[in-house]
Amino acid sequence: MKEQEWDLILLREIDGLNTQVIWHAAALARSKGIQSRDLLIIDWPTEQFVCCGFHQVIERVVDLDYCTKHNLPVYRRACGGGAVFLDPNQLFYHVVAHIDSSVVPRNINSFFKLTLEPVAQTYRHFGIDAEYKPINDIIVDNRKISGNGAGLIEKAQVLVGNFILDFPRKEMAQILKVPSEKFRDKVIKSLEAGISSFHDELGYIPSRESIIEEYLRQIETTLNIKLIESELQTGTLEILEDLRKMYVTDEWLYQVKARGKHLYSKVKIHGSTHIVEGMFKSTGGLITVICEFKGTILTDINISGDFWIQPDTILPKLEKFLMNHDLEKENLTKQINSFLETNNCETPGTSASDLAHAIQNAFGNIS
């Protein structure tokens, strides 16, 4: 089959906010036909910042006082996953493809497998024994050496990921909200054991240009595409500017908690009505729910976490669907599974049963 032409957008150094806004803008532009071809975007940030997943309650996972004190901007990206500390020692790649692409598969698991293989191959080129591990990791000796996520934005699929040149474990631990400093020490040890980098593996960092050159070669070969160095269309840049303004508003940053702001306390209201929290750790990430129960009936719910679900904007609809569900009379897993199927949702690493477990754990906390 003849190789397909894709646009290559080599932005290189840009500010931290743009590294998160650029792929969102490109996905919207690709959906609208403003960008006529699928794209690969390469960039890295000029400064340090904190980036949270689309479904996270930022105030509950990030130490905002610490970030303010140390002038660390906090952004919320348009796809799932957890809070991360990002800095110039990372090299970002963003794959943006129309959902009707003949190159990349629509299924999220297959999408990850295909688009992450060039990342693993690039690491191997430099002598690092990296491999793709489902759902979305590149690992070396059971340590993560690349962070990756995916989003479905209108009619475009997006892969967002990074080559980790060096990793600031202590800084990462500092930005997280933890119950005690002793717990923070455990986080640092966990990061030391679980995350690696070019510097950790090789004792030095290859030049960015050499990493980019090899990655471009690998992705062209694996996807059978021809990358044409291009610039973003004017319409895409206009979308980008609008998103930059939106990303720094409280409405964007704190929208997950805003959906259920009246639920954020564990207070017995009266008689048989309670507000309680429940959690469940799935393979895909941590699911957190704040639920209001009247007897056995779920009368309100807010769902958050660092798990993945596509479309990314579906959670408010799921919350509304679950209201007035009776845990005694209805099969919760069956109901959630029906919702996910009806709305063509994909939840890599997380099942309907996992979501049901989080809610059932909340109900179990009433006592």
N, C-alpha and C positions, 0 to 999 in steps of 0.2 A: 504494500500500500504506500502511495506517495506521502512523503512527510508533509505535515501541515505547518504553515507558518504561524508563529506566535510573536507578539510584541515583547521585546525585552526592555524593561525600564530600569536603567542603572542609575539610581538616585544617589547612591553612596551616602555621605554624611548628611543627615537631616535632624531636625529637632525631635525630641521624644514623642510629642503629641502627633506629629506627622507620621511617625512609624506605625501608629495605630489607626490613624484616620485614612492613610493612603490606600490601604487595601479595601477598606469599607467603601470609599469613594469609587475605586476602580470597579468593585463588584456592582454597585448601583449603576455605574456608567455602562458596564458590559450588559447588564440586564436591559437597559433602555436602548442599546444599540449605539450609544455615543462612542464606545470603544468597539470597533467592528471585529477585532480578533481577541482571542484569549491572551492572557498576559502572564509574564513572570516579572516580579518586582524585586530588586535587591537594594537594601539600605541598611544603615545602622545608626544608632542615636548618638548625638553629640554630648548628651549629658545623662546622668542617672535619673531614674524615675521608678515609680511603682505602678504596676498594671494589674487590675483585677478582672476576674471573669465576669461574663455578662449576667450570670445568675447569682452572683454573690452579694450578700449584704456587707458592703464595704466596712461599715463601722464595727462589724463584729469580727472581721478577719485581719484588719490592718490597724496598727497603732498610729492613728491620725495625729496625735500630739507629737509623737516622735518625728513623723514626716514633716510636720509644720516647723518644728524646731530646727530640723536639718535641711530645710528648703527643698524637700523632695516632692515634686508634683505627683499627684495620684490620679490615674486615669482608669476608665472602665472601657474595656474593649467590646466589640460586637460579636464575640463568640465565647463559648464556655471555658471551663478550666479554672485554675486557682490563681491566687495572688502571687505575683513574682516581682523580684527586684531586677531591673534591666539597666544596662550601662553600655558604654562604648566597646566593651570587650565581648560583644556579641554581634553576630552578623546575621541579619534577618533575610529570609526569603518568603515571598508571598505568591502563591499560585492562584490565579483567578480564571476560572473557566465557566463558560455557559453550561447550564444543566443539560443542554442538548449536545454537548461536546461529543465528538466521535473519538476523542483521545482518552479522556479520563472517565472512569465509570461513575454512575450516579450513586451506587451503593457506597455508604460512608466507609465501611471496612475495606472494600476494594480500592476506594479512593486513597485512603491512607497507605495501603500496601504499595500501590503503584508510585505515588508521588514521594514517598519517603525512601524508596530504594536508592535513588540517586544521592540522597544525603548520606546513607550508610556507605555507598560506594566511594564517595568523596573522602570520608574519613579513612577508609581502607587504603586509598591511594597514598595517603600520608603515613601509612604504617600503623594505623590504629585499627584493631580488630573489632570493628563495630558491626552491629547487625540490627535489622528491623525486628522489633518485638511488638506484636499486636497489644493494645489497639493502636497506639500512636507514639511509640517510643523508639529511639535509637539508643542501644545500650552497648557497653563494653565492660566485660567482667561484672555483669549485673549492676552496673552503674549507668545512670542516665547521662547521655552526653549531647542531647538535643531535646528542646522542648517544643511540642507541636500541638496544634489544635486545628479545628475545621469549623466553618460556618456556612450556612445556606442563607444568602442575602438576596431576596427576591428571586431572580432567575440565574443566580451565579453561585457556584461552589467556590469556597476559598480554603486554601491551606495556608496557615501561618506558622512559621517555625524559625529556629535559629541554629547556627553553628556557635557553640560555646568556646570562645577563645580562652577565657579564664573566668572563674566564677567566685564572686565575693560572698562566701558562705556566712560570715559574721554579719555583714550588712543585710543579707536576706533574712536572717534570724531576727535582726533588730526591728524590721518593719512589720513583723507579724504580731498580732495581739495574742499574748499568751498569759496563762494564769499566774506565773511566777518566773523569776529569773532562773531558778533551778530548772524549770521546764524549758526555758530558752536554751540553756546549756545542752539539754537533750536534743533540741532541734538542730543545733549546730553540729553535734555528733552525727545525727541522722543525715544531714546534708553532706557532711564529709564522707560518709559511707555510701551515700546514694547518688551523688552527682560527680561527674568528671568533666574534663575539658581538654582542649589541645595541649595547654600548658602542663596539666597534670600527667598526661599520657606521654608526651614527647620531651618535656623539660624546656620547651620553647614554643613560640607561636609562629606558624608559617605566615607569610605575608597575606593580607586580605586578597590581593589581586590573584595570588596563586590559588587560593581556596575558591574564589569566584570562578576563575578560569576552569578549574577541574569540575566544579559543580555544574557549570553550564554545559560542559562536554557530556557529563553523565546524564543530565536531564534530557538533553537532545537525543541521546542514544536510547535511553529507557522509554521515553514517550514517543519516539520517532517523530520529532518536531524539528523545525528550523527556527531558531530565534533571530529576530530582526530587531537590532537596536533602534528604539523609537522614543518618542516623547508622548506624554499624556495629552489627550485632546483638551481643547479649551473648556468644553462642557464638563469634563471630568474635574478640572481644576476649580471650576465654579462650585461643583458639588463638594469638593474637598474644603473649600473655604466655609461653606455653610456648616459642614460637619465639625470643623474646628471650633466654631462658635457654640455648637450644641454640646460638644464633649466636655466643656468646662462649666456647664450649668448644673445646678443641684438636681434639676429634673432628670438629667441623664445619669449623673453619678449615683444618686440615691433612690432610683426608681423602684428597686426590688423591695426595700423596706417600706417605701411609700405605699406600695400596694396593700400592705398589711400592717400599717403603723399602729392601728388600734389593738393588734394582737401581741405586741412585743413586751409581754410580761407574763410571768407565771402566777397569775392571781386567780384565786377562786372567786368567781363573780357572785353567784348565789345558788343555793340549792344544788341542782344537778348540772349547772353550767360552769365549765372550766376552760381556761386557756393554758395550754401546755405545749412543750417543745418535744420533738422526737428527731432522732437521727438514725441513719443507716449508711454504712460504708459499702458501696458496690465496687465492682472492679473498675468502673468508669469514674468513680469519685464519691465524695461525701454528699449525701442528701440530707438537708435540714428542713424540717417543717415546723411551723407554729400553727397550732390547730385550736379552734374553739369547738367544744363538744357540748351539746345539750343532751344529757343522758348518753345514748349510744349514737346519736345523730351528729355528723360533722357539719356544723353550721357555718364555718368559715375556715380558710386555710391560706397560708403563705408558704410557697416552696422556694428554697434557695439552695446554693451549694456550688461545688466545683466540678460537677458532672457535666456530661454533654447531652444535648438534645437538639434535634433539628426538626422543623425550623426553630431557630433560637428564640423567636418571639411567641412561642406556643404556650408557655407556662401560665400566663394569666387566663387563658382559655381553659386549660386543664383545671386550674383552681376553681373557676366558676362551675365547671362540669361536676366537680367533686362535692360541691355544697349540697347539703341535705341528704347526703349518703348515710344510710343506716348500717353501721358496722355489724349489727346482729342479723339483719335481714338480707343484706346484699353481699355478694362476693366481690371484695374490693379489688383483688388482682384482676379478676375477669372484667370488671368495669373499666379499669385503667387500660388494660390491654385493648379493649374495644375502642377506647378513645384514641390510643396511639395508632391503631390500624386505620380507623376512619379518617384521621387527619394526616396520614402518610408520614408519621414521625419515625425518626431513627434515633435510637438512644444507645450508641456504642458503649458496651460494658455495663449498661444499666438496664434492668428488665422491669416490666410492670410489677412483678413480685417485689423487687427492691424498693420501688416507690411505695408500694402498699406496706411493706415492713416499716418504713419510716413513720407512716401515719399510725400504724398499729402500735409502734413503740411509744408514740406520743400519747395515745389512748392509755397505754399501760402505765404511764407516768402520773396519771390522775391521782392514784392512791398516795 
